[in-house]
Amino acid sequence: MLLAGLLQASWHALVKYGADQLIVLAGMGLVAAVVAACALPFLPLPAAPAWGVIAGAALLHIGYKFALARSYKLGDLSQAYPLARGFVPLLSTSIAFVLLAQVPSSGQAFGIALVSLGLVLLTTHSIRGGVDRRIFLAALSAGAAVAGYSVVDAYGTRLAGNWAAFTAWLVLADTLSFALLTRWLRGPKIWGELWRLRASLTAAGLLGVMSFSVFLWALSRGPVGAVSALRESSVLFATLIGIAVHRESPSPIKIAAAALIVAGLIAIAA
């Protein structure tokens, strides 16, 4: 899950610094769709009840991508990313408790609380100078979609009978639908832009599908809240990328937040 967090932070950085975030998300999705299609001959079909869950999950993923693209269009990575992910562990834990009756252990609950506190610190630090209301709404919408699809995906991996089959069909349903919507919104120019960005899109798509596959594998085996908290270590990696690559200042608040997140991850894994 830590590796998945690092991969996720990396592809988010590639999306943010693309010229058109919708086209970048559509392009990396098509790469992920190719990977998923190649896996299908080796996987069983999901159980019949899972197909409705796949459709619902795909809608949540598509909504997340539109909200994410808007937040990155309006704000910086260091501002929009923590804002979108900061409340995901608490939200997903709460939704999983209500809908799936999942109760984390005392150690996991303590770790989720520490990770969430660190994420909230990073979130408040990212908006300390004020934040555009449009960025705030878009990022919170993205975060709510992540919390929602985390619970739906966890349910689907169990219902399908095979987590990999559920993942492959969800990736196909999500990415192909999103690509068609992006083609409708952006017009035929999308094809030239995808070809121009083929190298970075291939990298982002492979990072994305690997990260997502590890996430769903973990959701099929562990409680949603703990898995989501581990996944949101990506915010820590994004902060480190900002400091190391984009020369952002390592403020005391960022260091304290990082320490809380690391302590929380240790508590969850213990």
C-alpha positions as CSV (number, residue, x, y, z in Angstrom):
1,M,0.0,0.0,0.0
2,L,2.9,2.4,0.6
3,L,4.1,1.6,-2.9
4,A,0.6,2.2,-4.2
5,G,0.7,5.6,-2.4
6,L,4.0,6.5,-4.0
7,L,2.7,5.5,-7.5
8,Q,-0.5,7.5,-7.0
9,A,1.4,10.6,-6.0
10,S,3.5,10.3,-9.0
11,W,0.7,10.0,-11.5
12,H,-1.2,12.8,-9.9
13,A,1.9,15.0,-10.4
14,L,1.9,14.0,-14.1
15,V,-1.8,14.9,-14.4
16,K,-1.5,18.3,-12.7
17,Y,1.3,19.5,-14.9
18,G,-0.4,18.4,-18.2
19,A,-1.9,21.2,-20.4
20,D,-5.4,19.7,-20.3
21,Q,-6.2,17.6,-17.2
22,L,-9.3,15.9,-18.8
23,I,-7.3,14.7,-21.8
24,V,-4.4,13.5,-19.6
25,L,-6.9,11.5,-17.4
26,A,-8.6,10.1,-20.5
27,G,-5.2,9.1,-22.1
28,M,-3.9,7.4,-19.0
29,G,-7.2,5.7,-18.7
30,L,-6.9,4.2,-22.2
31,V,-3.5,2.8,-21.3
32,A,-5.0,1.2,-18.2
33,A,-7.9,-0.2,-20.3
34,V,-5.3,-1.9,-22.6
35,V,-3.7,-3.5,-19.5
36,A,-7.1,-4.6,-18.2
37,A,-8.2,-6.0,-21.5
38,C,-5.0,-8.1,-21.7
39,A,-5.8,-9.6,-18.3
40,L,-9.4,-10.6,-19.1
41,P,-8.7,-13.9,-20.9
42,F,-7.0,-15.2,-17.8
43,L,-9.7,-14.2,-15.3
44,P,-13.2,-15.6,-14.6
45,L,-16.3,-13.5,-15.1
46,P,-17.5,-11.7,-12.0
47,A,-20.5,-13.2,-10.2
48,A,-23.8,-11.8,-11.7
49,P,-24.7,-9.5,-8.7
50,A,-21.3,-7.7,-9.1
51,W,-22.2,-6.2,-12.5
52,G,-24.5,-3.6,-11.0
53,V,-21.8,-2.7,-8.5
54,I,-19.3,-2.3,-11.3
55,A,-21.7,0.1,-13.1
56,G,-22.2,2.2,-9.9
57,A,-18.5,2.2,-9.1
58,A,-17.7,3.4,-12.6
59,L,-20.0,6.4,-12.2
60,L,-18.3,7.3,-8.9
61,H,-14.8,7.0,-10.5
62,I,-15.9,9.2,-13.5
63,G,-17.3,11.8,-11.2
64,Y,-14.1,11.8,-9.2
65,K,-12.0,12.4,-12.4
66,F,-14.1,15.4,-13.4
67,A,-13.8,16.9,-9.9
68,L,-10.1,16.1,-9.8
69,A,-9.5,17.7,-13.3
70,R,-11.3,20.9,-12.2
71,S,-9.5,21.2,-8.9
72,Y,-6.1,20.8,-10.7
73,K,-7.1,23.3,-13.3
74,L,-7.9,25.9,-10.7
75,G,-5.2,25.2,-8.0
76,D,-1.7,24.0,-7.4
77,L,-0.8,20.4,-6.6
78,S,0.3,21.2,-3.1
79,Q,-3.1,22.9,-2.4
80,A,-5.6,20.8,-4.3
81,Y,-4.2,17.4,-3.5
82,P,-4.2,17.5,0.3
83,L,-7.6,19.2,0.2
84,A,-9.0,16.4,-1.9
85,R,-7.5,13.6,0.2
86,G,-7.4,15.0,3.7
87,F,-10.7,13.7,4.9
88,V,-10.9,10.5,2.9
89,P,-9.9,8.0,5.7
90,L,-12.4,9.4,8.2
91,L,-15.2,9.5,5.5
92,S,-14.5,6.1,4.2
93,T,-14.3,4.6,7.7
94,S,-17.6,6.1,8.6
95,I,-19.3,5.0,5.3
96,A,-17.9,1.5,5.7
97,F,-19.2,1.3,9.2
98,V,-22.7,2.3,8.2
99,L,-23.0,0.3,4.9
100,L,-20.7,-2.7,5.5
101,A,-20.7,-2.9,9.3
102,Q,-16.9,-2.8,9.2
103,V,-15.3,-1.8,12.6
104,P,-11.6,-1.3,12.6
105,S,-9.5,-2.7,15.5
106,S,-8.4,-0.4,18.3
107,G,-4.9,-0.2,16.8
108,Q,-6.2,0.5,13.3
109,A,-8.6,3.2,14.7
110,F,-5.7,4.8,16.5
111,G,-3.6,4.7,13.3
112,I,-6.5,6.1,11.2
113,A,-6.9,9.0,13.7
114,L,-3.2,9.8,13.5
115,V,-3.1,9.7,9.7
116,S,-6.2,11.8,9.5
117,L,-4.8,14.4,11.9
118,G,-1.6,14.6,9.8
119,L,-3.7,14.9,6.6
120,V,-5.8,17.6,8.1
121,L,-2.7,19.5,9.2
122,L,-1.4,19.4,5.6
123,T,-4.8,20.4,4.3
124,T,-5.1,23.5,6.6
125,H,-1.5,24.4,5.8
126,S,-2.2,24.2,2.1
127,I,-5.0,26.8,2.4
128,R,-3.5,29.0,5.1
129,G,-3.5,32.0,2.7
130,G,-7.1,31.4,1.7
131,V,-8.5,29.2,-1.0
132,D,-10.8,29.9,-4.0
133,R,-14.3,28.6,-3.3
134,R,-14.3,26.8,-6.6
135,I,-11.1,24.9,-5.8
136,F,-12.5,24.0,-2.3
137,L,-15.8,22.6,-3.7
138,A,-14.1,20.7,-6.5
139,A,-11.5,19.2,-4.2
140,L,-14.0,18.2,-1.6
141,S,-16.2,16.7,-4.3
142,A,-13.2,14.6,-5.4
143,G,-12.5,13.5,-1.8
144,A,-16.2,12.5,-1.2
145,A,-16.1,10.5,-4.5
146,V,-12.9,8.7,-3.3
147,A,-14.5,7.8,0.0
148,G,-17.6,6.6,-1.7
149,Y,-15.9,4.5,-4.4
150,S,-13.6,3.0,-1.8
151,V,-16.5,1.4,0.0
152,V,-18.3,0.4,-3.2
153,D,-15.1,-1.1,-4.6
154,A,-14.5,-3.0,-1.4
155,Y,-18.0,-4.5,-1.5
156,G,-17.6,-5.3,-5.2
157,T,-14.4,-7.2,-4.8
158,R,-16.0,-9.5,-2.3
159,L,-19.3,-9.8,-4.3
160,A,-17.5,-10.6,-7.5
161,G,-15.7,-13.7,-6.1
162,N,-12.4,-12.6,-7.7
163,W,-10.9,-9.2,-6.9
164,A,-8.8,-9.1,-10.1
165,A,-11.8,-9.8,-12.4
166,F,-13.8,-7.1,-10.6
167,T,-10.8,-4.7,-11.0
168,A,-10.3,-5.4,-14.7
169,W,-14.0,-4.9,-15.7
170,L,-14.2,-1.8,-13.5
171,V,-11.2,-0.3,-15.2
172,L,-12.6,-1.0,-18.6
173,A,-16.1,0.4,-17.7
174,D,-14.7,3.5,-16.1
175,T,-11.9,4.4,-18.5
176,L,-13.7,3.8,-21.7
177,S,-16.8,5.7,-20.6
178,F,-14.6,8.6,-19.4
179,A,-12.7,8.6,-22.7
180,L,-15.9,8.8,-24.7
181,L,-17.2,11.7,-22.5
182,T,-13.9,13.5,-22.9
183,R,-14.0,13.1,-26.7
184,W,-17.5,14.6,-26.7
185,L,-16.4,17.5,-24.6
186,R,-13.0,18.2,-26.3
187,G,-13.8,17.2,-29.9
188,P,-11.5,15.5,-32.4
189,K,-8.5,17.5,-31.3
190,I,-8.2,14.9,-28.4
191,W,-6.5,12.4,-30.7
192,G,-3.7,14.6,-31.8
193,E,-3.1,15.6,-28.1
194,L,-3.1,12.0,-27.0
195,W,-0.5,11.1,-29.6
196,R,1.7,14.1,-28.7
197,L,1.6,13.1,-25.0
198,R,1.9,9.4,-25.6
199,A,5.1,8.9,-23.6
200,S,3.9,10.6,-20.4
201,L,0.4,9.2,-20.7
202,T,1.8,5.7,-21.0
203,A,3.9,6.3,-17.8
204,A,0.9,7.8,-16.0
205,G,-1.4,5.0,-17.1
206,L,0.9,2.3,-16.0
207,L,1.4,4.0,-12.6
208,G,-2.3,4.5,-12.2
209,V,-3.4,0.9,-13.0
210,M,-0.7,-0.6,-10.8
211,S,-1.6,1.7,-7.9
212,F,-5.3,1.0,-8.3
213,S,-4.9,-2.7,-8.6
214,V,-2.9,-2.9,-5.3
215,F,-5.6,-0.7,-3.7
216,L,-8.4,-3.1,-4.7
217,W,-6.4,-6.1,-3.8
218,A,-6.0,-4.6,-0.3
219,L,-9.7,-3.6,-0.1
220,S,-10.6,-7.3,-0.8
221,R,-8.7,-8.3,2.3
222,G,-8.8,-5.5,4.8
223,P,-11.2,-3.0,6.4
224,V,-11.9,0.1,4.2
225,G,-10.8,2.6,6.8
226,A,-7.4,1.2,7.4
227,V,-6.7,0.5,3.7
228,S,-7.8,4.1,2.8
229,A,-5.5,5.5,5.5
230,L,-2.6,3.6,4.1
231,R,-3.4,4.7,0.6
232,E,-3.5,8.4,1.6
233,S,0.2,8.1,2.4
234,S,0.3,9.4,-1.2
235,V,-0.3,12.9,0.3
236,L,2.9,12.5,2.2
237,F,4.7,11.4,-0.9
238,A,3.2,14.3,-2.9
239,T,4.5,16.7,-0.2
240,L,8.0,15.1,-0.4
241,I,7.8,15.4,-4.2
242,G,6.9,19.1,-3.9
243,I,9.9,19.7,-1.6
244,A,12.4,17.6,-3.5
245,V,11.4,18.4,-7.1
246,H,9.5,21.7,-7.0
247,R,11.6,23.3,-4.3
248,E,8.7,23.9,-1.9
249,S,9.8,24.9,1.6
250,P,9.8,22.1,4.3
251,S,7.8,24.1,6.9
252,P,7.5,22.9,10.6
253,I,3.8,22.1,10.0
254,K,4.7,19.9,7.0
255,I,7.3,18.1,9.1
256,A,4.9,17.6,12.0
257,A,2.1,16.4,9.7
258,A,4.6,13.9,8.1
259,A,5.6,12.6,11.5
260,L,1.9,12.0,12.4
261,I,1.2,10.2,9.1
262,V,4.2,7.9,9.6
263,A,3.2,7.2,13.2
264,G,-0.3,6.4,12.0
265,L,1.0,4.1,9.3
266,I,3.1,2.2,11.8
267,A,0.1,1.8,14.1
268,I,-2.1,0.4,11.3
269,A,0.6,-2.0,10.2
270,A,1.5,-3.2,13.7
